[in-house]
């Protein structure tokens, strides 16, 4: 009987391996940068064309290779980092699997020029689809220059899955930034389509963070350092005033290798407990140095996953060290007198005057007197009381679960609230008791707007609602359509090379949305106008976060530039939960919401309105629905 099991040809096996090792241009960038670092380079250049699909070139001044090693490096499982199985327990280099170059060469056209310092001539090698086409001597400087052209030229189906050049470039740039943060002592340069976009001179970690992310980090970095037997922790965390949604600026490095680890991120976030707004995450760059025997990095070809032999130790050291650093530097919630709970420009009606602040005074309070006596309960009674309350509260929570709102019911709710809020906005005559007539809408927990309607009770998430209103306002606005205010003194702001490039691309669109931003060279911009309601002192912070969010949105969806900018601005400027609103603000927000498009959902995909209908409300109290006859029990 003929065998049905085949031994795959080498080039087919390499193409299959490339699916894991090189799943996009950024993966090739990562592998080539790691090889340059392992070669002992002090200066590394990365050149990208068309997001990396046309060209990825890495130039380094490392140790180089001789002719024999230059040819062997493209063979499967060829590596200079390991020679025996035991070496896996002592890995100190970035690469070690011997898969990257063979996988890249199997799906691209690769040219290599390399020379050792002691050799008079170098070696030039051309490999196409895994096959060596050219091998010759050449004149070249010490080090290695490797060019990867036309990635996936022989696997067109794979090439079709690549995103736009802009998106692929952002992924590659992320890898560049990670390597730069991992190796601050190396000079890195990045070129895009022939133009230098980033130049990072060798520096310490503090300086490197500022080089990568911009001067806005200069005074927001808190040093973290802890040395215990078997583990050395160093790096920086950001002050709580710079927090963001998501973990886009969280960087862990173990023995200079970038890793992803949810447990370690949780340890750092726990150290910030009570210092960050809900839904926000801290930013940090932390380095762990450990004995290679204490970790396992041979888990996945991407080498970003890692296992610790003593994870509890690492978790505990992280938590205590970050908490200690924040405490020693007296980091706590600061009072920002310019950021009173002001609404973004869309929510300030003409002639709006905020309510004066209210002080709640406790008459007769004496701080030197003994505290008020507490009512004591017998221990057994107190325990029984707590247990009974817990049971009842659990039942209450279970019974208050609200099902998804039917589309027609939501539509009726929108129409009714629209009519009610318009009516209320015109009712100004007071009642006999001094209250405004027609009060049907109020705020709950400084986070939700509640109004009774004919079909039940409508609950509106004010943050999601304001996000929708701001988004609609930006998307629909024409030139000059967004209220703008000139800054008293034009501000010069500076961003990272990445964000500066993005801002140059979108500044014209921002101009139609109330921002006056001019590029004045390098990574610097002049801000001379801002949307109404945005504090001038926070120009760099808010503009930087809009750019960050825009870049993140760009990687996640295919919406146009204006829609992505509008979404970024809406997510940053939306009224946060816990913000008290005046009655005028509530009415204005509700009117704007239901007079625009898609009021039922925020642009980031969160529900805006929930309706408790009559049946649901009656069920909460175990009562029959009003108007229906109760069935008699026979």
Secondary structure in CASP SS format (residue, H / E / C, confidence):
PFRMAT SS
TARGET T0000
AUTHOR 0000-0000-0000
METHOD secondary structure of the structure
MODEL  1
X C 1.00
X C 1.00
X C 1.00
X C 1.00
X C 1.00
X C 1.00
X C 1.00
X C 1.00
X C 1.00
X H 1.00
X H 1.00
X H 1.00
X H 1.00
X H 1.00
X H 1.00
X H 1.00
X H 1.00
X H 1.00
X H 1.00
X H 1.00
X H 1.00
X C 1.00
X C 1.00
X C 1.00
X H 1.00
X H 1.00
X H 1.00
X H 1.00
X H 1.00
X H 1.00
X H 1.00
X H 1.00
X H 1.00
X H 1.00
X H 1.00
X H 1.00
X H 1.00
X H 1.00
X C 1.00
X C 1.00
X C 1.00
X C 1.00
X E 1.00
X E 1.00
X E 1.00
X E 1.00
X E 1.00
X E 1.00
X E 1.00
X H 1.00
X H 1.00
X H 1.00
X C 1.00
X C 1.00
X E 1.00
X E 1.00
X E 1.00
X E 1.00
X E 1.00
X E 1.00
X C 1.00
X C 1.00
X C 1.00
X C 1.00
X C 1.00
X C 1.00
X H 1.00
X H 1.00
X H 1.00
X H 1.00
X H 1.00
X H 1.00
X C 1.00
X C 1.00
X C 1.00
X C 1.00
X C 1.00
X C 1.00
X C 1.00
X C 1.00
X C 1.00
X C 1.00
X C 1.00
X C 1.00
X H 1.00
X H 1.00
X H 1.00
X H 1.00
X H 1.00
X H 1.00
X C 1.00
X C 1.00
X C 1.00
X C 1.00
X C 1.00
X C 1.00
X C 1.00
X C 1.00
X C 1.00
X H 1.00
X H 1.00
X H 1.00
X H 1.00
X H 1.00
X H 1.00
X H 1.00
X C 1.00
X C 1.00
X E 1.00
X E 1.00
X E 1.00
X E 1.00
X E 1.00
X E 1.00
X E 1.00
X C 1.00
X C 1.00
X C 1.00
X C 1.00
X C 1.00
X C 1.00
X E 1.00
X E 1.00
X E 1.00
X E 1.00
X E 1.00
X E 1.00
X E 1.00
X C 1.00
X C 1.00
X E 1.00
X E 1.00
X E 1.00
X E 1.00
X E 1.00
X E 1.00
X E 1.00
X E 1.00
X C 1.00
X C 1.00
X C 1.00
X C 1.00
X E 1.00
X E 1.00
X E 1.00
X E 1.00
X E 1.00
X E 1.00
X E 1.00
X C 1.00
X C 1.00
X C 1.00
X C 1.00
X C 1.00
X C 1.00
X H 1.00
X H 1.00
X H 1.00
X H 1.00
X H 1.00
X C 1.00
X C 1.00
X C 1.00
X C 1.00
X H 1.00
X H 1.00
X H 1.00
X H 1.00
X H 1.00
X H 1.00
X H 1.00
X H 1.00
X H 1.00
X H 1.00
X H 1.00
X H 1.00
X H 1.00
X H 1.00
X H 1.00
X H 1.00
X H 1.00
X H 1.00
X C 1.00
X C 1.00
X C 1.00
X C 1.00
X E 1.00
X E 1.00
X E 1.00
X E 1.00
X E 1.00
X E 1.00
X C 1.00
X C 1.00
X E 1.00
X E 1.00
X E 1.00
X E 1.00
X E 1.00
X E 1.00
X C 1.00
X C 1.00
X C 1.00
X C 1.00
X H 1.00
X H 1.00
X H 1.00
X H 1.00
X H 1.00
X H 1.00
X H 1.00
X H 1.00
X H 1.00
X C 1.00
X H 1.00
X H 1.00
X H 1.00
X C 1.00
X C 1.00
X C 1.00
X E 1.00
X E 1.00
X E 1.00
X E 1.00
X E 1.00
X E 1.00
X E 1.00
X E 1.00
X C 1.00
X C 1.00
X E 1.00
X E 1.00
X E 1.00
X E 1.00
X E 1.00
X E 1.00
X E 1.00
X E 1.00
X C 1.00
X C 1.00
X C 1.00
X C 1.00
X E 1.00
X E 1.00
X C 1.00
X C 1.00
X C 1.00
X C 1.00
X C 1.00
X E 1.00
X E 1.00
X E 1.00
X E 1.00
X E 1.00
X C 1.00
X C 1.00
X E 1.00
X E 1.00
X E 1.00
X C 1.00
X C 1.00
X H 1.00
X H 1.00
X H 1.00
X H 1.00
X H 1.00
X H 1.00
X H 1.00
X H 1.00
X H 1.00
X H 1.00
X C 1.00
X C 1.00
X C 1.00
X C 1.00
X C 1.00
X C 1.00
X C 1.00
X C 1.00
X C 1.00
X E 1.00
X E 1.00
X C 1.00
X E 1.00
X E 1.00
X E 1.00
X E 1.00
X E 1.00
X E 1.00
X E 1.00
X C 1.00
X H 1.00
X H 1.00
X H 1.00
X E 1.00
X E 1.00
X C 1.00
X C 1.00
X C 1.00
X C 1.00
X C 1.00
X C 1.00
X C 1.00
X C 1.00
X C 1.00
X C 1.00
X E 1.00
X E 1.00
X C 1.00
X C 1.00
X H 1.00
X H 1.00
X H 1.00
X H 1.00
X H 1.00
X H 1.00
X H 1.00
X H 1.00
X H 1.00
X H 1.00
X H 1.00
X H 1.00
X H 1.00
X H 1.00
X H 1.00
X H 1.00
X H 1.00
X H 1.00
X C 1.00
X C 1.00
X C 1.00
X C 1.00
X C 1.00
X C 1.00
X C 1.00
X C 1.00
X C 1.00
X C 1.00
X C 1.00
X C 1.00
X C 1.00
X C 1.00
X C 1.00
X C 1.00
X H 1.00
X H 1.00
X H 1.00
X C 1.00
X C 1.00
X C 1.00
X C 1.00
X C 1.00
X C 1.00
X C 1.00
X C 1.00
X C 1.00
X C 1.00
X C 1.00
X C 1.00
X C 1.00
X C 1.00
X C 1.00
X C 1.00
X C 1.00
X C 1.00
X C 1.00
X C 1.00
X C 1.00
X C 1.00
X C 1.00
X C 1.00
X C 1.00
X C 1.00
X C 1.00
X C 1.00
X C 1.00
X C 1.00
X C 1.00
X H 1.00
X H 1.00
X H 1.00
X H 1.00
X H 1.00
X H 1.00
X H 1.00
X H 1.00
X H 1.00
X H 1.00
X H 1.00
X H 1.00
X H 1.00
X H 1.00
X H 1.00
X H 1.00
X H 1.00
X H 1.00
X H 1.00
X H 1.00
X H 1.00
X C 1.00
X C 1.00
X C 1.00
X C 1.00
X C 1.00
X C 1.00
X C 1.00
X H 1.00
X H 1.00
X H 1.00
X H 1.00
X H 1.00
X H 1.00
X H 1.00
X H 1.00
X H 1.00
X H 1.00
X H 1.00
X H 1.00
X H 1.00
X H 1.00
X H 1.00
X H 1.00
X H 1.00
X H 1.00
X H 1.00
X H 1.00
X C 1.00
X C 1.00
X C 1.00
X E 1.00
X C 1.00
X C 1.00
X C 1.00
X C 1.00
X C 1.00
X E 1.00
X C 1.00
X C 1.00
X C 1.00
X C 1.00
X E 1.00
X E 1.00
X E 1.00
X E 1.00
X C 1.00
X C 1.00
X C 1.00
X E 1.00
X E 1.00
X E 1.00
X E 1.00
X E 1.00
X E 1.00
X C 1.00
X C 1.00
X E 1.00
X E 1.00
X E 1.00
X E 1.00
X E 1.00
X E 1.00
X H 1.00
X H 1.00
X H 1.00
X H 1.00
X H 1.00
X H 1.00
X H 1.00
X H 1.00
X H 1.00
X H 1.00
X H 1.00
X H 1.00
X H 1.00
X H 1.00
X H 1.00
X C 1.00
X C 1.00
X C 1.00
X C 1.00
X C 1.00
X C 1.00
X C 1.00
X E 1.00
X E 1.00
X E 1.00
X E 1.00
X E 1.00
X E 1.00
X E 1.00
X E 1.00
X E 1.00
X E 1.00
X E 1.00
X C 1.00
X C 1.00
X H 1.00
X H 1.00
X H 1.00
X H 1.00
X H 1.00
X H 1.00
X H 1.00
X H 1.00
X H 1.00
X H 1.00
X H 1.00
X H 1.00
X H 1.00
X H 1.00
X H 1.00
X C 1.00
X C 1.00
X C 1.00
X C 1.00
X E 1.00
X E 1.00
X E 1.00
X E 1.00
X E 1.00
X E 1.00
X C 1.00
X C 1.00
X E 1.00
X E 1.00
X E 1.00
X E 1.00
X E 1.00
X E 1.00
X E 1.00
X E 1.00
X C 1.00
X C 1.00
X C 1.00
X C 1.00
X H 1.00
X H 1.00
X H 1.00
X H 1.00
X H 1.00
X H 1.00
X H 1.00
X H 1.00
X H 1.00
X H 1.00
X H 1.00
X H 1.00
X H 1.00
X H 1.00
X H 1.00
X H 1.00
X H 1.00
X H 1.00
X H 1.00
X H 1.00
X H 1.00
X C 1.00
X C 1.00
X C 1.00
X C 1.00
X H 1.00
X H 1.00
X H 1.00
X H 1.00
X H 1.00
X H 1.00
X H 1.00
X H 1.00
X H 1.00
X H 1.00
X H 1.00
X H 1.00
X H 1.00
X C 1.00
X C 1.00
X C 1.00
X C 1.00
X C 1.00
X C 1.00
X C 1.00
X C 1.00
X C 1.00
X H 1.00
X H 1.00
X H 1.00
X H 1.00
X H 1.00
X H 1.00
X H 1.00
X H 1.00
X H 1.00
X H 1.00
X H 1.00
X H 1.00
X C 1.00
X C 1.00
X C 1.00
X C 1.00
X C 1.00
X C 1.00
X E 1.00
X C 1.00
X C 1.00
X C 1.00
X C 1.00
X C 1.00
X E 1.00
X C 1.00
X E 1.00
X E 1.00
X E 1.00
X E 1.00
X E 1.00
X H 1.00
X H 1.00
X H 1.00
X H 1.00
X H 1.00
X H 1.00
X H 1.00
X C 1.00
X C 1.00
X C 1.00
X C 1.00
X C 1.00
X C 1.00
X C 1.00
X C 1.00
X C 1.00
X C 1.00
X C 1.00
X C 1.00
X C 1.00
X C 1.00
END
